[in-house]
Amino acid sequence: MIQSVETPHAPLPAGHYAQATVWNDLIFVSGQLPIHPVTKEKITGSIDEQSRQVLENMKAILEAAGSDLNHVLKTTVYIADIALWDQVNAVYADFFGEHKPARAVVPTNRLHYGFLIEIEAVAVRRANQ
């Protein structure tokens, strides 16, 4: 049975999708944008600020689904300009620490609301969930 995940600790969907869906022990996190979950503020500052907010949102959804950053199998990172990659990678590496999930980086021309980054993920639930 497919389950939907919803937590107030990440932005609630503005369209017809779930924050994440879970099937068996696999968690599929929808693309996260740099929106603060409480204030609903669109974070439009530096790529570092936007990256941190996106990863915080992803982390909150993973925790609500019974997982964490150490159980992420793969991410797809969409960035508005490949020239931003070094900064994104530094924030990403700091967030994940020693854990290195598989990853794809997709440079795009534009993202929703003019954001610079969006990240989606596939993870597995922690044991005993």
Residue pairs with C-beta under 8 A, 6 or more apart in sequence:
1 23
2 21
2 22
2 23
3 21
3 22
3 23
4 18
4 19
4 20
4 21
4 22
5 18
5 19
5 20
5 21
5 22
5 27
5 61
5 64
5 65
6 12
6 18
6 19
6 64
7 19
7 60
7 61
7 63
7 64
8 37
8 38
9 37
9 60
9 61
9 63
9 64
10 19
10 32
10 37
10 57
10 58
10 60
10 61
10 64
11 32
11 33
11 35
11 36
11 37
11 40
11 57
12 19
12 37
13 19
13 30
17 30
18 30
19 29
19 30
19 61
19 64
20 27
20 28
20 29
20 30
20 61
20 62
20 64
20 65
21 27
21 28
22 28
22 65
22 66
22 125
25 124
25 125
25 129
26 122
26 123
26 124
26 125
27 62
27 65
27 66
27 67
27 121
27 122
27 123
27 124
27 125
28 120
28 121
28 122
29 58
29 61
29 62
29 65
29 120
29 121
29 122
29 123
30 120
31 76
31 78
31 118
31 119
31 120
32 54
32 55
32 57
32 58
32 61
32 118
32 119
32 120
33 42
33 54
33 57
33 111
33 112
33 113
33 115
33 117
33 118
34 42
34 43
34 44
34 49
34 50
34 51
34 53
34 54
34 57
34 115
34 116
34 117
35 41
35 42
35 43
35 53
35 57
36 43
36 53
37 57
37 60
42 113
42 115
43 49
43 50
43 53
44 50
44 113
44 114
44 115
46 87
47 79
47 84
47 87
47 88
47 91
47 116
47 117
48 87
48 90
48 91
50 115
50 116
50 117
51 87
51 88
51 91
51 92
51 117
52 91
52 95
54 117
54 118
54 119
55 91
55 92
55 95
55 119
58 119
58 121
59 68
59 69
59 95
62 68
62 69
62 71
62 72
62 121
62 123
65 123
65 125
66 125
66 126
66 129
67 123
67 124
67 125
67 126
67 129
68 126
69 95
69 96
69 97
69 99
70 99
71 123
71 124
71 125
71 126
72 96
72 99
72 101
72 121
72 122
72 123
73 101
73 102
73 121
73 122
73 123
73 124
74 101
74 102
74 103
74 104
74 121
74 122
75 101
75 102
75 103
75 104
75 119
75 120
75 121
75 122
76 103
76 104
76 106
76 119
76 120
76 121
77 88
77 92
77 103
77 104
77 105
77 106
77 117
77 118
77 119
78 106
78 107
78 108
78 111
78 117
78 118
78 119
79 85
79 88
79 105
79 106
79 107
79 108
79 116
79 117
80 107
80 108
80 109
80 110
80 111
80 115
80 116
80 117
81 107
81 116
82 105
82 107
84 116
84 117
85 105
88 117
101 121
111 117
111 118
112 118
